[in-house]
Amino acid sequence: MLLRNKSQQETFRARLAPDFYVKIKFQGSYDDGLILMQCSNLDGFGPATYQLSPEHVTAQLLDDIGRFLIGRIHSLPSPLARARCAPKQFI
């Protein structure tokens, strides 16, 4: 719908299944001394990979990820926001 003096905004509405698939896999990278957190559909659609130092993976971080998944907090925990990297299949 176009209205005068209003900016245009496109919207897309999709119906998702109630059991939408989310995957989180932790993997150690011994060469780099990092932990890779490989995800599907965690914060948006598609794959995402996060590199974390071992000291960042704490019970608090895991609790915050759980809170994000059930909608108690609206953004990923700050260590993840700073640690996103391109997945290997996109490099």
N, C-alpha and C positions, 0 to 999 in steps of 0.2 A: 504494500500500500504506500503510495506517495502522498505526502502531506506538504503543503507549502511551509517554508521556514522551519522545517524539521529535517534533521539529517537522516539519511537512509541507512537502515540496518538490516542486513540479511540474517535470517534465522533458519535453522534446520532442526527439525524435531525428529527424534528416532526413538522407537520403543525398544528397550533392552530386556533381555530375559532376566528374571529375578536371580538366576544363578550365573551371573556374568563371571567369566573366568579371569582370575588374577593369579599370577605366578610370581614368586620371589625365590631366588636361588642364591645362596651364599657360596662363594668359591674362593679359596686362597690362591694368591699369586705369589709363590715363593721367590721368584726372581725379583719382583718389585717390593716385596714385603708388605703387600696390600691385600685387602679383602675386597673382592668384587661382588657386588650385589646386582644380579641380573634379574630384570623384572619384565613382565608383560602386563600391560594395562593397569599399572599402579597409579600414575598421575597423568591420565590421558590415555588415549588408545595407542597401542603399539609397544615396541620394546624400548627399554631404557636400561642403562648400565651406570652404576655408581661405584666409585673407587673410594674406599675408606681405609684409614689406618686402623690397626687392631685396637688401639685404645679408644677409638670412637664407637666401637660396637659394644654397647653396654646394655644392661637391662632397661635403663631409661629410654634409650634409642628404640629398642624393640617394642616397649610399651607405647611410645609415641607413634610408631608405625601402625600398631594395632588401633590406636585411637583415631588415626587418620583414616584407616580402612572402614571403621564403623561410623565415621562422620562426627566424632567428638571434637576434632580440630580440623581446620579448613586448609591447612597447608602442610607440606612435608616437614619433618623435623629439620632444623637448620643444618646439621652435619650433612644431610642428604642434598639439600639445596645447593650447597657449596661443592659437592663431590660428583656431580653428574658428568659423564664423559660419553663419547660416541661408542656404541657397541662395535665389536670387531667386524660384524657383517656389513657395517656401513662405512668402514674405513677403506 
